[in-house]
Amino acid sequence: MRKTILFISAIHLFIGCATYKYKKQGFVNNDDYFTEIPFTYKNGFILLPVTIEGETFNFLLDTGAELNLIDPTIAGKLNLKILKKGTISNGKDSQNKIERVEIDKIYIGGIEFEETVAMIWDISKFSKYMSCEKIDGFIGNNLMRKSNWQIDYQKKIIRIADSSNKFEVSENHKKIKINSGTVGNVYLNLKIGEKYKDFTFDTGFNGFAQTGDTTLLKNTPSIKKIGITGANFTGSKKGITYLKMMETFTLNGHRFKSPTYFLIKPENSSVLGNEFFENYTLTIDWTNDYLILDASKEYDLKKLDMYEVGFFPDFEKGMITIANIYEKSDFKDTIKPKSKVLRINNIDLVELAQKDKLCDFWSSGWEGIREKDVLHIVLEQGGKQQTFKIQKITHDW
């Protein structure tokens, strides 16, 4: 699993008010093309360079976004045509003002995408959860549908072509009909246990699979953690996370092994993300309406490897906090979510933050620390410093 069970979803906005016309708009101004672009794979997200008006920006590839997104700080530099102003729900009965704009030309690996639509949206909070990686915008499925794509997670290369016949796949690939329609998100039908559920095909989610449906695997033992469940554009989200063991599942009729544990988070959407797809070279054949999953490595269900408390890097405030707590922990009533972590073993996190090295620690140093079965942590709670000895969870499934 990722560094904690705190998985981040790039976008869960209701874009239903974006009309069919805006989602469909745009075209590729190239014929008979094929290109390869290296990408950065950071914290389970795909980041790649795009060029707009001669300037290069860092965009996140998100099949779960129905429109491109551009941060206001970038939009202000560009000559964008305003199509419509309005409001949009963030899913919590609140409204945000937004603008829909037309991007005259956006170049990805030399391929020219013209007149696609984007929303101007403040994504600064999400960038702060990305180990200090600045993100300027998102490539949504409205642009992606104009071409065929292949994501090679192992080589960290994206290929774009007018025909999927230009992509190489092995004889052992699985070809999955996706019924994607002409616009909007793609929903994959998963059989989990004895029940079926549609999950959004979402490379903007850095975990394996999560759902808010508490009826799935209802009689299967679980691990319960309380506190922060994840983060998106609006900030961190509180609640309960259940971890369930699921050895296999079917996706549109094809059987797959689970790479890690299945997450149930009440009131969350159902998404299938990069922690599953990264085990394959993934071809998105929009022309013929298929996903092609070509296994790039062998994988088995990962062993449980997490502490009784989870950690959350808040780079906006320059600190690491407690994210969530295992319900059977001896500290469930004494350690509070969002408590500031001052020290882990002999690592002074306050000093690292002052030296602007917190990002480096979380990106590399944390991996070495989490190999230990026991951690000694110092927290700041209620204006006082408290020391705790925390251990990894042992659970008899």
C-alpha positions, -999 to +999 in steps of 0.1 A: +000+000+000+010+036-001+029+053+027-003+054+048-038+043+042-046+079+035-053+078-002-058+109-022-084+114-049-077+142-073-112+153-082-146+144-069-166+174-082-200+171-097-195+183-133-230+174-144-236+211-151-209+210-177-230+203-208-224+176-234-212+203-258-183+213-235-173+178-228-173+169-265-157+200-278-121+199-293-101+179-317-065+168-326-048+188-354-026+159-364-029+130-388-012+096-386+006+103-354+025+085-326+044+100-298+061+090-265+063+113-234+082+105-202+061+111-171+068+115-134+051+090-111+049+106-077+029+094-047+008+073-071+000+101-095+009+106-132+024+140-139+035+151-173+046+182-191+022+201-214+028+232-234+003+261-237+012+293-255+049+284-256+052+277-218+055+243-202+033+234-173+030+204-149-004+186-154-018+155-137-035+128-159-069+121-145-094+098-163-119+106-135-121+143-144-147+150-170-131+183-180-096+197-179-087+219-150-064+249-148-053+266-117-062+304-115-025+313-111-018+298-145-051+308-162-042+345-155-011+342-177-030+327-206-052+340-233-082+318-226-116+323-241-143+324-215-173+302-224-194+304-193-194+315-157-214+297-130-212+276-099-205+240-091-212+217-061-183+202-042-206+174-030-212+189+004-241+212-003-218+241-009-212+260-041-180+273-058-178+299-085-162+286-116-153+296-152-153+273-182-128+283-207-115+272-241-078+263-245-069+273-280-040+248-283-024+225-258+006+204-268+014+170-253+044+153-267+041+174-298+005+164-304-018+194-309-051+193-290-073+223-301-102+240-285-107+216-256-126+230-226-113+234-191-126+247-157-106+273-138-103+258-103-080+264-073-059+232-070-034+246-046-045+226-016-042+194-036-007+204-047+002+207-010-007+171-004+016+160-033+049+162-014+053+198-024+050+191-061+034+221-079+006+211-102-007+236-127-037+217-140-053+184-149-058+166-181-093+153-181-110+126-201-126+152-224-091+158-239-080+122-236-109+109-257-096+127-287-067+102-290-057+067-279-033+064-250-010+038-235+004+042-200+036+023-194+039+025-156+072+005-155+091+026-180+072+058-170+063+066-206+029+076-221+023+069-257-004+088-277-015+077-312-044+081-336-047+043-337-042+017-309-026-006-336+005+015-331+009+002-295+027-030-286+009-055-264+019-090-254-001-122-262-012-124-225-031-092-224-067-088-212-090-068-235-119-053-217-150-037-233-157-005-214-190+009-229-175+044-225-201+064-244-191+096-261-184+119-231-179+117-193-165+092-169-160+055-176-176+031-151-161-004-147-183-032-132-166-050-104-178-082-088-167-081-052-176-112-032-211-120-045-221-084-053-216-062-084-208-025-082-198+002-108-164+019-101-151+050-118-120+044-139-098+069-121-061+076-126-067+106-104-070+082-074-036+069-061-050+039-042-063+005-054-101+005-049-124+022-025-162+026-021-187+041+002-209+010-001-208-007+033-228-037+020-198-050+001-179-078+019-202-071+048-194-104+066-157-102+059-134-093+089-120-058+087-096-033+102-112-001+113-094+032+115-109+065+127-098+100+116-088+115+083-099+092+054-083+111+025-079+145+008-090+163-023-094+199-035-114+210-005-089+196+020-088+166+042-119+145+050-128+129+083-146+096+089-141+059+092-120+036+070-125-001+069-098-023+054-111-056+039-092-085+025-102-094-010-079-118-028-096-116-062-123-097-080-137-095-115-137-065-137-162-065-166-161-103-164-123-107-162-108-121-130-079-102-114-058-106-082-060-078-057-027-059-052-036-048-017-066-043+007-100-030-003-111+002+013-147+010+025-152+047+034-189+055+041-202+084+020-173+082-005-175+074-042-164+041-058-132+044-077-105+021-091-071+037-092-034+036-100-024+011-073-042-015-094-033-002-129+004+003-122+008-035-124+000-033-161+008-015-192-026+002-197-039+009-232-070+031-234-085+025-268-112+052-271-117+045-308-128+009-303-140+012-267-115-011-249-091-011-220-062-034-226-043-046-195-010-061-202+007-075-171+041-059-166+050-076-134+040-104-110+022-093-079+005-108-049-017-094-022+005-072-001+009-081+036-006-058+062+021-033+069+008-003+089+011+013+123-017+017+148-017+054+139-015+068+104+005+099+094-005+128+072+019+153+057+004+187+057+030+206+035+007+237+034+014+242+072+048+226+071+042+197+095+033+160+098+001+152+117-017+121+130-042+111+103-061+082+119-061+057+147-067+019+148-099+013+168-082-014+189-051+007+197-044+013+234-041+050+224-074+054+207-086+077+235-053+095+241-040+102+206-061+127+187-063+130+149-046+161+135-021+162+165+012+176+154+041+151+152+073+168+166+096+138+164+098+103+151+125+082+167+156+104+164+142+126+136+133+162+146+105+171+122+102+207+134+139+212+125+133+196+091+104+219+084+124+250+094+151+239+070+125+233+043+135+196+041+102+181+052+093+172+016+126+153+011+120+134+043+085+123+033+097+114-002+127+093+008+135+092+045+102+079+056+106+047+037+135+037+058+118+045+091+086+026+083+106-006+080+108-006+118+081-025+138+081+001+166+082+039+165+088+064+193+069+095+185+065+129+203+032+147+197+020+182+206-015+179+220-034+206+240-002+227+242+018+198+258+043+174+244+036+137+249+056+106+240+041+074+227+055+040+216+035+028+186+036-006+169+025-021+136-009-037+135-012-074+138-045-088+126-057-124+123-079-124+092 
